[in-house]
Amino acid sequence: MRNKRIADATQPGCMYRPWRNKIIKIMVLLHSADGMAWQSPPKGTSLKTLSEAEEQGFILIRGEFQKRQFRLTELGSDYVERDKRRLEARRL
């Protein structure tokens, strides 16, 4: 049954895009940031999401375990501002 779902999801025209969830998680993280200051990530943010956002150049990470903090880079800040303008334009 599982293999059938995977096969169905990979058919042409299907909306299955595994990379999309990763991007959505990163965007939620970026939009949760309060400016470019060091801050704790939102509760439930995985280390994987943090490291993927860091690899993309959107954030910097410091600290370990419960004391982990992140901050937006210039690229991350620009990306969030552009995305907020895009969302606002869609609303109108």
C-alpha positions as CSV (number, residue, x, y, z in Angstrom):
1,M,0.0,0.0,0.0
2,R,2.8,2.4,0.9
3,N,4.6,1.9,-2.4
4,K,1.3,2.5,-4.3
5,R,0.9,5.9,-2.5
6,I,4.5,6.8,-3.5
7,A,3.9,5.7,-7.1
8,D,0.7,7.6,-7.3
9,A,2.3,10.7,-5.8
10,T,5.1,10.7,-8.4
11,Q,2.7,10.5,-11.4
12,P,2.7,13.6,-13.8
13,G,0.3,16.3,-12.6
14,C,0.5,15.3,-8.9
15,M,1.2,18.0,-6.4
16,Y,3.7,15.9,-4.4
17,R,6.8,18.0,-3.9
18,P,9.0,16.9,-0.9
19,W,11.2,20.0,-1.1
20,R,8.1,22.2,-0.5
21,N,7.7,21.2,3.2
22,K,11.3,22.2,3.8
23,I,10.8,25.6,2.3
24,I,7.6,26.2,4.2
25,K,9.3,25.3,7.5
26,I,12.2,27.6,6.7
27,M,9.8,30.4,5.8
28,V,7.8,30.0,9.1
29,L,11.2,30.2,11.0
30,L,12.2,33.4,9.0
31,H,8.8,35.1,9.5
32,S,8.9,34.3,13.3
33,A,12.1,36.4,13.6
34,D,11.8,39.7,15.4
35,G,14.3,41.8,13.5
36,M,18.0,40.8,13.2
37,A,18.8,40.4,16.9
38,W,19.7,37.1,18.5
39,Q,16.6,35.2,19.6
40,S,15.4,31.8,20.6
41,P,13.8,29.8,17.7
42,P,10.0,29.1,18.0
43,K,9.1,26.1,20.1
44,G,9.1,22.9,18.1
45,T,11.6,24.1,15.5
46,S,13.9,21.2,14.7
47,L,17.7,21.3,14.5
48,K,17.4,20.1,10.9
49,T,15.2,23.1,9.9
50,L,17.7,25.5,11.6
51,S,20.7,23.9,9.9
52,E,19.0,23.9,6.5
53,A,18.1,27.7,6.9
54,E,21.8,28.3,7.9
55,E,23.0,26.4,4.8
56,Q,20.8,28.5,2.6
57,G,22.4,31.6,4.2
58,F,19.2,33.0,5.8
59,I,20.3,32.7,9.5
60,L,23.2,32.4,11.8
61,I,23.1,30.0,14.7
62,R,24.9,30.0,18.1
63,G,24.7,28.0,21.3
64,E,23.8,24.4,22.0
65,F,20.7,22.5,23.1
66,Q,18.2,24.6,25.1
67,K,20.4,27.7,24.8
68,R,20.4,27.7,21.0
69,Q,19.7,31.1,19.3
70,F,19.5,32.3,15.8
71,R,19.4,35.6,14.0
72,L,18.6,36.7,10.4
73,T,21.4,37.5,8.0
74,E,21.1,40.4,5.6
75,L,19.9,37.9,2.9
76,G,17.3,36.4,5.3
77,S,16.0,39.8,6.3
78,D,15.7,40.9,2.6
79,Y,13.9,37.6,1.8
80,V,11.4,38.1,4.6
81,E,10.6,41.7,3.6
82,R,10.2,40.6,-0.1
83,D,7.9,37.8,1.0
84,K,5.8,40.0,3.3
85,R,5.3,42.5,0.3
86,R,4.3,39.6,-1.9
87,L,1.8,38.3,0.6
88,E,0.3,41.8,1.1
89,A,0.0,42.2,-2.7
90,R,-1.9,38.9,-2.9
91,R,-4.3,40.1,-0.2
92,L,-5.3,43.2,-2.3
